[in-house]
Amino acid sequence: MREQSFFRARPTSAGYLAGAGLSSPATRLLASGSFVNAGFAATSVFVPLFFYSVSGSITKMALYSVGNYCGLTLGFLAVARLFPAASPRRLFRSGLGSCALFFCALIALRSQAGPWALELGLLSGIAAGTYWVGANTLVYDLLGRKERGHYYGLSFAITSMLNVVMPLSAGALVQHLSEGFLAVFALAAATFVVAWWAAERLSDTPGMGGMEVGKVLAAPLLWGAWGRLWLALGARGFKQAAGSLGLIVLVALATHSSAAQGEFIAVASLAGVATSMLAGRLVGASSRTFGMWTGAAGFATATVLLFLHHSFGVLLVYGALSGLVYPGLTVPLSAVTLDVIDADPAASSTRGLYILSQEVGLNAGRVAAVLVLLALLKLTSPVDAVLTVLSAAGALQLWAAHLGSTALRQAATGPRTVRLA
């Protein structure tokens, strides 16, 4: 087991909030992160759609996403290299401030942002990457092992509810205001500022420590359990990017309506609220394995609907079904990631390295999905390109469930010597 002595505000069973099942530090982290997720929920669809709107090009939208995902990875690695002593809370807040500045830049550039899609994506990714390094490390530092699943379940459920309210509100603004995109970006900037202020009360924990980039990249090769989990995270990242970009394209082609984008996200997210909370209650290895396989199989099955018809009604049914089942995979997989880190006896000194490695895996999958989509757009129609990428994403989730389950079994067999420290 990892050492715990230097982690401040480490939760104990006596510190749990009545009825909530979370310690006070975890509750504060959840509250601050919810403001952040409100900003991301309002813009996750409408920033790529903004670049499509000002340029009329799916390629520009994809280039923004490539820049964003590459920027995320660069942000992670830059933190490891340049700011090893920075506390996770400081990284958390610095990333939030940078995200707010990114949206201010979009407001300033307006329609002139199109030619800068790739560069602005890099800026957005570096800002978000700094935030996520701090956020994910705080989750590891402040949460007890028994509350991780519940925390992720609540976090995914709150995010799902925000994904109902915020995209609908953003879609209405874009649809009915001449400067609707700018109003959405101003709203997002405000939520990040509020989250920055709320994060002041988060506990400080030790800095990430000096890390060699080579070790971050080599981690999946040095430990079989982590390597399998890293590939599972990459498959999850592939689905995230394929679904984000691909479904924006399908909804746009089916409706030619910005409001419909928000409606689709709202339906998919509302369907996942209860499932996220139920998945958060999966604690044992067998129940988490069951959840991952059920979520992956359900998502792959829902993808078949997209080949029947491309109407908005069918897309809504697909969104509801996939939103309902997919938390079965994502919530346990998130908790399993921290459990596997725990199996390294030196986790107290290497937890930052694993957090960075995790994010590199996710973004490798995201970048791969966007590059595949870009290549297919050169060869076939937008609809066929999107369906091909989404089909691959569905199949990869089954692989992710297998890899996640295998990694969990391997990590549970006992402590191992992992030469990462």
BELDAMO-V785054 format. One record per backbone hydrogen bond with DSSP energy under -1.0 kcal/mol. CO is the residue of the C=O (numbers start at 1). NH is the residue of the N-H. E is the energy in kcal/mol with one decimal. If there is no record, write none. Layout:
co:nh:e
CO:NH:E
CO:NH:E
This chain:
co:nh:e
4:7:-1.6
12:15:-1.3
13:16:-1.1
17:21:-1.7
22:17:-3.4
23:27:-2.3
24:28:-2.4
25:29:-2.2
26:30:-2.5
27:31:-2.4
28:32:-2.5
29:33:-2.6
30:34:-1.4
31:35:-1.2
32:36:-1.5
33:37:-2.7
34:38:-1.6
35:39:-1.6
36:40:-2.3
37:41:-2.8
38:42:-1.7
40:44:-2.5
43:47:-2.5
45:49:-2.0
46:50:-1.4
47:51:-1.7
48:52:-1.8
49:53:-2.5
50:54:-2.6
51:55:-1.3
52:56:-2.6
57:61:-1.4
58:62:-2.3
59:63:-2.7
60:64:-2.2
61:65:-1.6
62:66:-2.6
63:67:-2.7
64:68:-2.6
65:69:-2.6
66:70:-2.5
67:71:-2.6
68:72:-2.1
69:73:-1.7
70:74:-2.5
71:75:-2.7
72:76:-2.2
73:77:-2.4
74:78:-2.6
75:79:-2.0
76:80:-1.9
77:81:-2.0
78:82:-3.2
79:83:-1.8
84:209:-3.2
87:91:-2.1
88:92:-2.8
89:93:-2.3
90:94:-2.7
91:95:-2.6
92:96:-1.5
93:97:-2.3
94:98:-2.1
95:99:-2.2
96:100:-2.1
97:101:-1.8
98:102:-2.0
99:103:-1.8
100:104:-1.7
101:105:-2.1
102:106:-1.9
103:107:-2.0
104:108:-2.2
105:109:-2.5
106:110:-2.5
109:112:-2.2
110:113:-1.7
113:116:-1.5
114:117:-1.5
116:120:-3.0
117:121:-2.0
118:122:-2.0
119:123:-2.1
120:124:-2.6
121:125:-2.7
122:126:-2.6
123:127:-2.0
124:128:-2.6
125:129:-3.0
126:130:-2.0
127:131:-1.7
128:132:-2.9
129:133:-2.2
130:134:-1.7
131:135:-2.9
132:136:-2.9
133:137:-1.8
134:138:-2.1
135:139:-2.1
136:140:-1.7
137:141:-2.6
138:142:-2.8
139:143:-1.5
144:147:-1.1
147:151:-2.7
148:152:-2.9
149:153:-2.4
150:154:-2.7
151:155:-2.9
152:156:-2.9
153:157:-2.1
154:158:-3.0
155:159:-2.5
156:160:-2.2
157:161:-2.2
158:162:-2.6
159:163:-2.2
161:164:-1.1
161:165:-2.0
162:166:-2.7
165:169:-2.3
166:170:-3.1
167:171:-3.1
168:172:-2.0
169:173:-2.0
170:174:-2.6
171:175:-2.3
172:176:-2.0
173:177:-2.1
177:180:-1.5
179:183:-1.9
180:184:-2.1
181:185:-2.3
182:186:-2.1
183:187:-2.1
184:188:-2.4
185:189:-2.5
186:190:-1.9
187:191:-1.9
188:192:-2.0
189:193:-1.8
190:194:-2.3
191:195:-2.4
192:196:-2.4
193:197:-2.1
194:198:-2.7
195:199:-1.9
197:200:-1.4
198:201:-1.2
199:202:-1.5
212:216:-1.8
213:217:-2.3
214:218:-1.9
215:219:-1.4
218:221:-1.8
223:227:-2.7
224:228:-2.2
225:229:-2.0
226:230:-2.9
227:231:-1.8
228:232:-2.0
229:233:-2.4
230:234:-2.0
231:235:-2.1
232:236:-2.0
233:237:-2.6
234:238:-2.2
235:239:-1.8
236:240:-2.2
237:241:-2.2
238:242:-2.6
239:243:-2.9
240:244:-2.4
241:245:-2.4
242:246:-2.0
243:247:-1.8
244:248:-1.0
245:249:-2.0
246:250:-2.3
247:251:-2.6
248:252:-2.3
249:253:-2.5
250:254:-1.9
251:255:-2.1
252:256:-1.9
258:262:-1.1
259:263:-1.9
260:264:-2.4
261:265:-2.0
262:266:-2.3
263:267:-2.3
264:268:-2.3
265:269:-2.4
266:270:-2.7
267:271:-1.7
270:273:-1.1
272:276:-2.2
273:277:-1.6
274:278:-2.4
275:279:-2.9
276:280:-1.6
278:281:-1.5
279:282:-1.5
284:288:-2.3
285:289:-2.3
286:290:-2.2
287:291:-2.4
288:292:-2.5
289:293:-2.3
290:294:-2.6
291:295:-2.6
292:296:-2.3
293:297:-2.6
294:298:-2.4
295:299:-2.0
296:300:-2.4
297:301:-2.1
298:302:-2.2
299:303:-1.7
301:304:-1.1
302:305:-1.4
303:306:-1.2
304:307:-1.7
305:308:-1.7
305:309:-1.0
311:315:-2.1
312:316:-2.2
313:317:-1.9
314:318:-2.7
315:319:-2.7
316:320:-2.5
317:321:-2.5
318:322:-2.9
319:323:-2.3
320:324:-1.8
321:325:-1.9
322:326:-2.4
325:328:-1.6
326:329:-2.0
326:330:-1.9
327:331:-2.0
329:333:-2.0
330:334:-2.0
331:335:-1.7
332:336:-3.0
333:337:-1.7
334:338:-1.0
335:339:-1.9
336:340:-2.6
337:341:-1.7
338:342:-2.0
341:344:-1.8
344:347:-2.0
346:349:-1.7
346:350:-1.3
347:351:-1.5
350:354:-1.9
351:355:-2.1
352:356:-2.3
353:357:-2.5
354:358:-2.8
355:359:-1.8
356:360:-2.3
357:361:-2.2
358:362:-2.3
359:363:-2.4
360:364:-2.2
361:365:-1.8
362:366:-1.9
363:367:-2.9
364:368:-2.1
365:369:-2.0
366:370:-2.0
367:371:-2.6
368:372:-2.4
369:373:-2.2
370:374:-2.7
371:375:-2.3
372:376:-2.4
373:377:-2.2
376:380:-2.5
381:385:-2.6
382:386:-2.5
383:387:-2.6
384:388:-2.1
385:389:-2.0
386:390:-2.7
387:391:-2.1
388:392:-2.1
389:393:-2.2
390:394:-2.2
391:395:-2.1
392:396:-2.3
393:397:-1.4
395:399:-1.3
396:400:-2.4
397:401:-2.2
398:402:-1.9
399:403:-2.7
400:404:-3.0
401:405:-2.2
402:406:-2.2
403:407:-2.7
404:408:-2.0
405:409:-2.0
406:410:-2.4
407:411:-2.5
408:412:-1.4
410:413:-1.1
418:420:-2.1
